[in-house]
């Protein structure tokens, strides 16, 4: 029941209260998700700062405000289509469930259908914030140095590997083709004692990890059957990279050896693999895939058949040598600058893997690169919006010419 208004006598001492009209802006779920992500990107910086007079100073507060505003504006631009986003890496911005997915780990949001790559882990070691930004706001730009490095790797692969195009549609066929390419590479290594661009598919700490090794050589002495893992890096300048970059590249090779030794030990969990990616092990492979396996000498009818061939093939190999080889080439003429041989360090590698997985599994927020390595910010395309950048107003350097511009090339 609604009460009728009562006439009350006016109080001469009372003042009229005016309620201001407050404009209301409706924010979509997608925009709200990105604003929350932008807030999360800056929260770790604000919470980790020590309480001092410098924090409370107006200049420090203004710089933080600019950073937050920049990230928020960047998230808005991603929605109106002014910057191109990759469907996989952007996490499908138009998904109506985006708001609930913000709290999900990056591994589940962006790598659920394909697993982590070795490059994902090395990029995380280089700078977690630089890894986080393209996941949230779009892919990194491809620099000239990166293009030159990829071209060189493709040329090296063509020297020993002949590619054949196969049209695939279902995801089971896609994975089957990956396993076939890996089996083919291993067979080439056994018969020709060398192969390049070998695909590895395995598990590390219960997480699917995929990597492609530049080169594998069998030793000159046939009595020593342990293969040598080789990674080639191209350089724009006639100089070696800085130590953080070399450390990152050593990590890359150690991850390959870890995957290699795990596969050789027949530790590929088939059931876990099928369940993780929702694959049907009894799926009948396409005619093109079945014909390809028959021509290569290991006929297969189902995806499970392919996986069994994959495990059996790797069981014929020995663990990789503990001495790993990094080769540095000059881009302009492919001359060898230096060959860096170093020892595998399983304890250090385990710490690196666990630290990276904490980020990918959402156990902690992304951390900034160490203060002693903040020179990396000069060559990062996200430097202007990153709260960890000591000079956010400085223009980024030329990543195509500086030897320390990226973790790998």
N, C-alpha and C positions, 0 to 999 in steps of 0.2 A: 504494500500500500504506500502511495506517495503522499508525503506530508505537504500541505499547502504552505506557501511562504507567509510568514508573520510580519506584520508591520511594526517595526520597532522604532521608537523615537530616536531621532538623530542626536548624537552626542556632539555638542559644540567643540569639545576638546579633542575629539578623534580626528585623525588624518586619513585622507583617502589613499588607499593602497593601490598602486598601479602594477599590474602583472605584465611584464614585458613579453612581447611576442618573440619566441625563440624559433629560428628557422630549423627545420629538420631535414637532414640529408639521408636518403635511403641508400644503404650500402649493400651491394649484392654479396652472396656467400663467397663468390670467387674473390671479390675485392677484399672482403674481411679476412679471408684465408691468407692472402698475400701480405696484408697489413700485419697480421699476427706473425707471419714468417719474418717480416722486416724487423718487428720488435724483438723477436728471438735472436736475430742476427746481431743486435746491438746490446742485448741484455747482459751477455757474458762480459763484454768490455766494461760496462758500467759497474757491474757487481764485483769484478776483479780488481778495480782500481782502488788504491789505498786512500784512506781519508786524510786529506791534506789540504793546505790552503790553495794549492794549484788546481785541485779538483773543483773547489768552490769559486774559482775565479771566473769572471764573466767571459773571458776569451775561451776558456776550456769548455764552459757550458755552451757557448755559441757554436763551437766546432762540433760538439756532439749533436747539437740540434740540427746543424746542417747535414750531418751524416745521416741522421734518422730521416730527415725530410727527403734526402736524395734517394735513400732506399725505398721510401714509400712512393715517391714519384716514379721510380724505376718499375715498381710493381704495377702501378697504374698504366704505364706505357705498355707493359706486357699484355694487359687486358684489351687495350684499344687497337692492338695489332700493328703498332709502329715498329716493333722489333720482331724479327722472325724467331719463333721458338720451335724446337724439335718436339714432336708429339711424345716420344718416349721420355726424353729428359725433362720436359716441362711438367710431366705428371698429369697431362690432359687437363688444362686449366678450366675447361668447360664442364668438367664432371660435377654433377650436382652434389656429390658427396665430398667435395674438396675440403670443406671445413673440418670434417671429422678426420680426414686423411692427414691434416697438418701435423698431428701428434704422432703419426706413424713413423717408424724409422726410415731413413733414406733407402736402405736396402730393400724394404718391402714396397716403397713407393716408386722407385725408379729402376730397380734391378730385379724385380720379382720374376720376370719372364726370361731372363738371360743370365743371371748370376753376376758376380763381380768379375772385373777383369784385373789383370796385373797392373794395367795402367791406372785403374781406379785407386789401387793401394799406393802406387808410387806418387800419384798426384795428391793423395791425402797426406803423405809424408812431407811433400814439398810445402804445402800450405793448406790446412783444412778449410780455411775461409775461402780460399780461391777454388777449392773443390765444391764448397757449398753454394756459392753464388751462381754458377752455371746450372746447377740442379734446380734452383729456385727461379732463375730469371732467363735461362736460355744458354745455348752452347757458346763456348769460347770461339773467338775469331781464329781462323787458320792463317798463320803468318807465313812469309816467304821462306823462312828457315825451316818451318815444319813441312811445307810443301816439298822443298828440296830433299829433306830427309826421307819423306815417303817415296819420292821418285827413285832415290838411290836404293832403298830397300826393295822396291818392286823390280828394279833392274837386277839386283843380286839374286832375287828369287827366280827370275826368268832364266838365269844361267843354268839352273839345275832342275827346275820344276816346270812342267807344261800344264797350263790351266785348261780345263774343259768346262764350258758353261752347261749347267743343268737347271731346268725350270722346276722349282718346287713350290708347293702351296701349303699343305698342312704343316703344323709345327713339328710333328714327328718326322716328316721328310727333311725338314730343315736341320734338325739335330742329327739325323742319320747321315746327312751329307757332311756335317762337321766331323763326325766319327770316321767316316770313310777317308776324308782328307788326312786325318791324323794317322790312320792305319797305312795309307799310301806313303806318307812321309817316313814312317818307321821302316817300312820295307825297303825304301830307297836307301836309307842309312845302312841297313844290314848288307845290301848288295853293292852299293857304290861307295860306302864309307863316308858319305857326306849328304846332308840335306839342309834345306833352308825353309824359313817361315813355317816351322812345324807347330801345329795346333795342339795344345795341352788342355784337357778338360778333367778337373779333379776337385777334391774337397780339402779345405783348410779350416780347421776349427769348426767343422760342421757346416761351412759356407761354401757353395759352389764357386770355384775360381777358374777362369779361363785365361789362357795366355798363349802368345805366339812367339816362339824362340827364333831369333834371327838365323842362327846357324848352329849345327851340331856336327862335329867331326869325330871320326874314330881315330884313335892314336896310331902313329906309324907302326909301332910294335904290336903285332896282332896278339901277342901274349897278354897285353894289357887291354882288356875288352871294355874298360870304362870310357864312355864317350866324353868329349870336351864340349862344354856349352860356351857359345861365343855370342856376344852382342856388339854390333857395329853402330857407332854414333858419328854423325857427320858434323863438321865444324865450319862455321863461316870464316873464322879467323885462324891464323896459324898459331894457336895457343891452346892449352888445356883448360877445361872449365874449372870454376871455383870448387872448393872442397864440398860444399853442400850439394852441388850438382853431381859430383862424382859419387858421393855417398848415396844419393838417390838412385843412380844408375847401378851401383853395386847391389842395392836392395832389389832392383828389378831382376838381376841375374840370380840372386839367392832365392827369390820367389820361384823362378823357373826350376831351379834345382830341387827345391822342396816339392814342387808338383811332380817333377820327373821321378824322384825317388819314391814318392807315394804311389804313383802308378806302377812302377816296377815291382813294388812289394804287393801288388794285386789288392790295393786298398781302395778300389773304386766301389762305393756303395750303390749298387744298381737300384735297389728298392728305394733308397732315399732319393736318388736322382729322379726316378719316375714320379714319386709322390710330390717332390718339391715343385716340379714344373707341370704337374697334372697331365702326365703323358701316359698313353696307353701302350704298354710293352708289347701287346699282341696286335698292334696296328699293322695292317698289311701295307708294306711300302709301295710307293708308286712304281709303275712299270719302268720309268727311266732310272730310278734308284736301283731297282732289282737288276736291271741290265748292266748298270755300272758295276755293281758288286760282282756279278758273274764274270765280267770281262777282266776284273782285277784279281780273280782267283779265290775269292771268298764269298760265294753265293749266300745271300740272305733274303729271307722273306718278310720278317717282322723287325720292328725296332729292337726287340730283345735279342734277336740274332746278331744284329750289328754291334750291340753293346758287348755281347759275349766275345765276338771277334776282336773288339777293341781291347778288352781285358787280356785275352790270350796273346795278342800281339805284343803288348807292353811287357808281359811276363817273360818274353824271350830276351829282354835287355838287362843290363847290369845298371846299378846306380851310377849317376854321373860323377865325374871326378870332383874332388873337393876344391881343386884349383880352377877358378873361373876366369874367363878372358874378356876384357873390354877393349875394343879396338876403336881408335879415334881417327877418322878420315877427314881430309880437307875437301870441302864440297866442290870447289872449282875444278879439281883434277883427280879426285879420289886417291890422292897419295896418303900413305899411312903416316900419321903424326906420331903415334905411340901405341904400344900394346900394353895394357895394364893388367897384370895377372895378380889375383888376390885370392885369399883363402875363404872358404865358406864358413860362416859363423852362425851356427844354429841357435844359440842362446840369444844373440842380438836380434836375429830375424824373428824369433818368437815374440819378443817384446814389441817389435815394430808391427807385427801382424795384429797382436792383441790390442795395441793402441789404436790402430786404424779401425778395427772392428767395433771398438767402443763408440766411435763416431758414427759408423754406418748402421749400427744396431740401435742407435738412439740412447745409449747409456749416458752420454754427456753431450754438451754443446760443442760446436766446432771451436777449436782454439786458433789463435793467431800464430804466425810464424815467429820464432824466437827473436828477441830484440836485436841480437847480433846479426840476424839475417834479414833485417827489414829492407835491405837494398832490393830485395825481390819486388817490393811494392812499386818500384820505379818502372817495372816492366809488366805490371798486371793491369789488365783492361778494366778491372773493378776497383782500382785504387781510389778513385774519387768518391766512392760510396762506402768504402770499408772503414769502420771505426778504428781498426788497428793500424792504419796507415799514418805514419808520423807527419807526412806532408801531403794532406789530401788535396791541396790546391795546386800542387806541382803537376805539370803535364807528364803523361807516361812516356818512358823512353822508347827507343826503337828496338823492339824485340827481335827484329829480323837481322840485326847486326851485332848485338851485344852477346858475348859468349855466356853470360849468366842469365839470359832472359827467360829460360824455361827449364824444367827438370830434365827434359830429353828432347832429342830432335832426330 
